[in-house]
Amino acid sequence: EKAADQWSRMKKVIVDLQTASGRLSACQAEADLWRLERAHAPQHAQKVWKIHQARAKRSRTFSSGNKPKMCPEQKILRKLEQIIARWARELAKERKARQKKSSHDAASLRKRRWDGVESFQDFKRRCGAVQT
């Protein structure tokens, strides 16, 4: 509202200056301003939207002095939720490590399987088995 009032006053001043200098008539100056406003409208709308988004974001986040007070039960509940989440992450990490190890073991077993293409003695030598 305040910005719109300022802009309307500025338009009047611009029109007055253009007509006072004799460069344009009032009608032509207003038409030029209207064309400029229409050309700039998308950028203006985008800037207004970004300002509103920034204000909304600032209102959602609390500064250190504005944090809402939590009762002791809420603090304990939040701490327990954090512990459970950490525990779940650790379990997932261990599960992933086990899967990786088992796939690595399976790959190494495939490498140590004799396929009949190479001689059996070469296979034993390759796998590090003791020759008899």
Secondary structure, DSSP 8 states (H G I E B T S, - for coil): -HHHHHHHHHHHHHHHHHHHHTSS-HHHHHHHHHHHHHHHHHHHHHHHHHHHHHHHHHHHS--GGG-----HHHHHHHHHHHHHHHHHHHHHHHHHHHHHHHHHHHHHHHHTS--SSS-HHHHHHHHT----
